[in-house]
Every structure is written in C-alpha cells, then in structure tokens.
Amino acid sequence: ATTVRVRDGKTMTTDGPFAETREQLGGYYLVEAKDIDDAVALAARIPEAKRGSIEVRPVMIYK
C-alpha cells in the first residue's frame, strides 16, 4: 500500500499502510489508473486526503 496525504497543498506519500491507529474502513473508491503515480494523483483529489489519509492498493485481475 501507499499512503497519500495532502497538507498545505502538497501531496505526501508514504510506502506501506498507515499504522499509527487501528484500522478503520470508512469506504473505498475503485478506480482504474495506468500506474501507481496516476493512482496517487487521483487519491490526492479525494477531499479526505486533506484531513486524514488515503491508502492506495493495487487490485489483481484474474482471468
């Protein structure tokens, strides 16, 4: 996972899940992105990224 936060208009990323609190799931977005950089840019646009954090995780497609 990559954790995304936006503070003072700057996007900050951290490798790994956010571990400072117990896990809570407030919901999720399922988006299609060409790569992790695109996914991080999309996550930074989510309003909660300014107050909390957004975890970006890849989804495997099995055929």
C-alpha atoms as an extended CHARMM CRD file, in Angstrom:
* protein
*
        63  EXT
         1         1  ALA       CA              0.0000000000        0.0000000000        0.0000000000  PROA      1               0.0000000000
         2         2  THR       CA              0.9410000000        3.6280000000       -0.4490000000  PROA      2               0.0000000000
         3         3  THR       CA             -0.4950000000        6.1740000000        1.9740000000  PROA      3               0.0000000000
         4         4  VAL       CA             -1.4040000000        9.5700000000        0.4990000000  PROA      4               0.0000000000
         5         5  ARG       CA             -1.8830000000       12.7990000000        2.4590000000  PROA      5               0.0000000000
         6         6  VAL       CA             -2.3010000000       16.3800000000        1.2680000000  PROA      6               0.0000000000
         7         7  ARG       CA             -1.0280000000       19.0810000000        3.6280000000  PROA      7               0.0000000000
         8         8  ASP       CA             -0.7150000000       22.7730000000        2.7510000000  PROA      8               0.0000000000
         9         9  GLY       CA             -1.4420000000       21.9120000000       -0.8780000000  PROA      9               0.0000000000
        10        10  LYS       CA              1.4480000000       19.4230000000       -1.1130000000  PROA      10              0.0000000000
        11        11  THR       CA              0.9150000000       15.7150000000       -1.7610000000  PROA      11              0.0000000000
        12        12  MET       CA              2.9360000000       13.4590000000        0.5330000000  PROA      12              0.0000000000
        13        13  THR       CA              3.2600000000        9.7080000000        0.0890000000  PROA      13              0.0000000000
        14        14  THR       CA              4.4960000000        7.0130000000        2.4440000000  PROA      14              0.0000000000
        15        15  ASP       CA              5.2480000000        3.4350000000        1.4860000000  PROA      15              0.0000000000
        16        16  GLY       CA              3.1870000000        0.9780000000        3.4500000000  PROA      16              0.0000000000
        17        17  PRO       CA             -0.1490000000        1.2160000000        5.2310000000  PROA      17              0.0000000000
        18        18  PHE       CA             -0.9060000000        3.8880000000        7.8130000000  PROA      18              0.0000000000
        19        19  ALA       CA             -0.1300000000        2.1020000000       11.1000000000  PROA      19              0.0000000000
        20        20  GLU       CA             -0.4330000000        4.8420000000       13.7470000000  PROA      20              0.0000000000
        21        21  THR       CA             -4.0590000000        3.9770000000       14.5220000000  PROA      21              0.0000000000
        22        22  ARG       CA             -6.2380000000        0.9130000000       14.4920000000  PROA      22              0.0000000000
        23        23  GLU       CA             -7.5390000000        0.0350000000       11.0720000000  PROA      23              0.0000000000
        24        24  GLN       CA            -10.8300000000        1.6350000000       10.1490000000  PROA      24              0.0000000000
        25        25  LEU       CA            -12.5360000000        1.4610000000        6.8010000000  PROA      25              0.0000000000
        26        26  GLY       CA            -14.7090000000        4.4500000000        6.0420000000  PROA      26              0.0000000000
        27        27  GLY       CA            -15.3740000000        3.3410000000        2.4950000000  PROA      27              0.0000000000
        28        28  TYR       CA            -13.4450000000        2.7950000000       -0.6670000000  PROA      28              0.0000000000
        29        29  TYR       CA            -13.1040000000        4.0150000000       -4.2120000000  PROA      29              0.0000000000
        30        30  LEU       CA            -12.3490000000        1.6130000000       -7.0270000000  PROA      30              0.0000000000
        31        31  VAL       CA            -10.6280000000        3.4890000000       -9.8490000000  PROA      31              0.0000000000
        32        32  GLU       CA             -8.7620000000        2.4560000000      -12.9530000000  PROA      32              0.0000000000
        33        33  ALA       CA             -5.3170000000        4.0240000000      -13.2280000000  PROA      33              0.0000000000
        34        34  LYS       CA             -2.4940000000        3.3900000000      -15.6640000000  PROA      34              0.0000000000
        35        35  ASP       CA              0.1500000000        3.1910000000      -12.9030000000  PROA      35              0.0000000000
        36        36  ILE       CA              0.7770000000        3.9520000000       -9.2210000000  PROA      36              0.0000000000
        37        37  ASP       CA              1.6230000000        7.6020000000       -9.9460000000  PROA      37              0.0000000000
        38        38  ASP       CA             -1.7360000000        8.0900000000      -11.6340000000  PROA      38              0.0000000000
        39        39  ALA       CA             -3.4920000000        6.3680000000       -8.7220000000  PROA      39              0.0000000000
        40        40  VAL       CA             -1.7050000000        8.6100000000       -6.1920000000  PROA      40              0.0000000000
        41        41  ALA       CA             -2.7400000000       11.7080000000       -8.1660000000  PROA      41              0.0000000000
        42        42  LEU       CA             -6.3570000000       10.5220000000       -8.1040000000  PROA      42              0.0000000000
        43        43  ALA       CA             -6.1690000000        9.7890000000       -4.3640000000  PROA      43              0.0000000000
        44        44  ALA       CA             -4.8150000000       13.2800000000       -3.6740000000  PROA      44              0.0000000000
        45        45  ARG       CA             -8.0070000000       14.7280000000       -5.1850000000  PROA      45              0.0000000000
        46        46  ILE       CA            -10.2090000000       12.9720000000       -2.6030000000  PROA      46              0.0000000000
        47        47  PRO       CA            -11.2400000000       15.5980000000       -0.0050000000  PROA      47              0.0000000000
        48        48  GLU       CA            -10.4110000000       13.3380000000        2.9740000000  PROA      48              0.0000000000
        49        49  ALA       CA             -6.7330000000       13.3760000000        1.9330000000  PROA      49              0.0000000000
        50        50  LYS       CA             -6.5560000000       16.9320000000        3.3340000000  PROA      50              0.0000000000
        51        51  ARG       CA             -7.7110000000       15.8770000000        6.8230000000  PROA      51              0.0000000000
        52        52  GLY       CA             -6.6940000000       12.2410000000        7.0290000000  PROA      52              0.0000000000
        53        53  SER       CA             -5.0250000000        9.7330000000        4.7760000000  PROA      53              0.0000000000
        54        54  ILE       CA             -5.9120000000        7.6150000000        1.7630000000  PROA      54              0.0000000000
        55        55  GLU       CA             -4.3770000000        4.1980000000        1.1730000000  PROA      55              0.0000000000
        56        56  VAL       CA             -3.7500000000        3.2170000000       -2.4310000000  PROA      56              0.0000000000
        57        57  ARG       CA             -3.6610000000       -0.5260000000       -3.0630000000  PROA      57              0.0000000000
        58        58  PRO       CA             -3.4090000000       -2.4370000000       -6.3230000000  PROA      58              0.0000000000
        59        59  VAL       CA             -6.1420000000       -4.8590000000       -7.3360000000  PROA      59              0.0000000000
        60        60  MET       CA             -5.2570000000       -8.0520000000       -9.1520000000  PROA      60              0.0000000000
        61        61  ILE       CA             -7.4270000000       -9.0580000000      -12.0780000000  PROA      61              0.0000000000
        62        62  TYR       CA             -7.6440000000      -12.8070000000      -12.5270000000  PROA      62              0.0000000000
        63        63  LYS       CA             -8.6950000000      -14.2070000000      -15.8780000000  PROA      63              0.0000000000
